[in-house]
Amino acid sequence: DFRSSCERRLVTPPAVSRYEKLVKDKSHLERSLQHDVLGKAALVGITAPALGKLASLVGALEPDVVLVDDASEVLESHVLVSLAPTTRHLILVGDGAVPRPGTPSHRLGRQFRLEASMFGRLLARGVQHAALTTQRRSPPHLSHVLASLYPPPRDAAAASAAAAPNAPSVRGVERPLFWIHSDKAEEVEPRTRSRANGHEAAFAAALAVYLLRQGYEPSQLAVLTPYAGQVELIGRELRAAKARGVAGASDVPVQSVFGFEGQEADVVVLSLVRSDGGGSLGPLQADRCAVVSLSRARQGLYVIGNATLFRGASRLWEDVAARLDQQRRAGSEQGAVGDWLPPSAT
């Protein structure tokens, strides 16, 4: 027809070849400029996914030392691509409790054993390594929640002093660590088609508003949940609170658990969502998600969710709840599991 005839006349094979050559020349020029600039730098940072596109550039830089942060979450293939013939030292820094990274295709990842990190393989093979024994983010009553994955430091007294000297208590709440048990049913949020729990969303937003009224700034708080649908519900509740005149309510960060990875807050409210009676914990079944969700708080952590379900479906969550119960039985005012959160007189 007329259109195809015009296209054949306008896009001839020589024109296509010339276009492809220009694209390659442009790409080569850009890489040459990047190499000239980066070659003068003492330290070059790059994300693991970008290595696939920039492997030739990284190799041309001839790095002597390659340091991989969060190595437990980086695919082994990405680490191998970063190595050059000139590389003399490879330093892997990661979390031994995080089992493995993910791949876009779970089926292909399992079929070709891609869902593994070099960091994890080396640890499994018993390669000599050094482990950090002191953390400085959380006071002991928060950090010990994950003691089943992270054993207490050898020098517990020194570590406790270094962790959070004179750590302030949470204003307006009797305990800085508490699991509020709720067995209200979950649902599907219509807009995101993701899991949600209206009762937990209302409670989490109300607790955030209560903390704001105790004098906390929105930036000091964080409300976390593993589901986009629950993020939507909690955000909706906080926006409604702002409309009722609660200053700063809509500014409280509400994020997914993995969206908050690498960040921290003074007080964290965690909504678990799942309560379907089928025993499924969703993303929180994985140790990695649980670790991230329980390790973001500097002063106070409040978990909202079905304690009975989580205790019965996961050894890690059972251990977390048991440690809270143990603190209560020992007479500590630090943590507990219960149906209501005890406020303190202000």
CORRA-V376384 format. One record per residue. N is the residue number from 0. SS is DSSP state (H for helix, E for strand, L for the rest). PSI is psi as a letter, one per 40 degrees, with the letter a starting at -180 (* if undefined). Layout:
BEGIN
n: {N:N}
ss: {SS:SS}
psi: {PSI:PSI}
END
This chain:
BEGIN
n: {0:1:2:3:4:5:6:7:8:9:10:11:12:13:14:15:16:17:18:19:20:21:22:23:24:25:26:27:28:29:30:31:32:33:34:35:36:37:38:39:40:41:42:43:44:45:46:47:48:49:50:51:52:53:54:55:56:57:58:59:60:61:62:63:64:65:66:67:68:69:70:71:72:73:74:75:76:77:78:79:80:81:82:83:84:85:86:87:88:89:90:91:92:93:94:95:96:97:98:99:100:101:102:103:104:105:106:107:108:109:110:111:112:113:114:115:116:117:118:119:120:121:122:123:124:125:126:127:128:129:130:131:132:133:134:135:136:137:138:139:140:141:142:143:144:145:146:147:148:149:150:151:152:153:154:155:156:157:158:159:160:161:162:163:164:165:166:167:168:169:170:171:172:173:174:175:176:177:178:179:180:181:182:183:184:185:186:187:188:189:190:191:192:193:194:195:196:197:198:199:200:201:202:203:204:205:206:207:208:209:210:211:212:213:214:215:216:217:218:219:220:221:222:223:224:225:226:227:228:229:230:231:232:233:234:235:236:237:238:239:240:241:242:243:244:245:246:247:248:249:250:251:252:253:254:255:256:257:258:259:260:261:262:263:264:265:266:267:268:269:270:271:272:273:274:275:276:277:278:279:280:281:282:283:284:285:286:287:288:289:290:291:292:293:294:295:296:297:298:299:300:301:302:303:304:305:306:307:308:309:310:311:312:313:314:315:316:317:318:319:320:321:322:323:324:325:326:327:328:329:330:331:332:333:334:335:336:337:338:339:340:341:342:343:344:345}
ss: {L:H:H:H:H:H:H:H:H:H:L:L:H:H:H:H:H:H:H:H:H:H:H:H:H:H:H:H:H:H:H:H:H:H:H:H:H:H:L:L:L:L:L:L:L:L:L:L:L:L:H:H:H:H:H:H:H:H:H:H:H:L:L:L:E:E:E:E:L:L:H:H:H:L:L:H:H:H:H:H:H:H:L:L:L:L:L:L:E:E:E:E:L:L:L:L:L:L:L:L:L:L:L:L:L:H:H:H:H:H:H:L:L:L:L:L:L:H:H:H:H:H:H:H:L:L:L:L:L:L:L:L:L:L:L:L:L:L:L:H:H:H:H:H:H:H:L:L:L:L:L:L:L:L:L:H:H:H:H:H:H:H:H:L:L:L:L:L:L:L:L:L:E:L:L:L:E:E:E:E:E:L:L:L:L:L:E:E:E:L:L:L:L:E:E:E:L:H:H:H:H:H:H:H:H:H:H:H:H:H:H:H:H:L:L:L:L:H:H:H:E:E:E:E:E:L:L:H:H:H:H:H:H:H:H:H:H:H:H:H:H:H:H:L:L:L:L:L:H:H:H:L:E:E:E:E:L:H:H:H:L:L:L:L:E:E:E:E:E:E:E:L:L:L:L:L:L:L:L:L:L:H:H:H:H:L:H:H:H:H:H:H:H:H:L:L:E:E:E:E:E:E:E:E:E:L:H:H:H:H:H:H:H:L:H:H:H:H:H:H:H:H:H:H:H:H:H:H:H:L:L:L:L:L:E:E:E:E:L:L:L:L:E:L:L:L}
psi: {a:d:d:d:d:d:d:d:d:d:g:i:d:d:d:d:d:d:d:d:d:d:d:d:d:d:d:d:d:d:d:d:d:d:d:d:d:d:e:e:i:d:h:h:i:i:i:d:d:e:d:d:d:f:d:d:d:d:d:d:e:g:h:d:h:h:h:h:i:f:d:e:e:h:i:d:d:d:d:d:d:e:h:i:d:e:h:d:h:h:h:h:h:a:h:e:e:h:d:i:i:i:i:d:h:d:d:d:d:d:d:e:f:d:g:i:i:d:d:d:d:d:d:d:e:f:h:h:i:i:h:i:e:h:i:e:d:i:i:d:d:d:d:e:d:f:d:d:d:g:i:i:i:d:g:d:d:d:d:d:d:d:d:g:h:f:h:i:i:h:h:e:h:d:h:e:h:i:h:h:h:h:f:i:i:i:a:h:h:d:d:e:f:i:i:i:h:d:d:d:d:d:d:d:d:d:d:d:d:d:d:d:e:e:e:i:i:d:e:e:i:h:h:i:i:e:h:d:d:d:d:d:d:d:d:d:d:d:d:d:d:d:d:e:e:h:h:e:d:e:e:h:h:h:i:i:d:d:d:e:h:e:i:i:i:d:h:h:h:h:h:d:d:h:f:e:e:e:e:h:e:a:d:e:d:h:d:d:d:d:d:d:d:e:e:e:i:d:d:i:h:h:h:h:i:g:d:d:d:d:d:e:e:h:d:d:d:d:d:d:d:d:d:d:d:d:d:d:d:e:e:i:e:d:i:i:h:i:e:i:h:h:i:i:h:*}
END
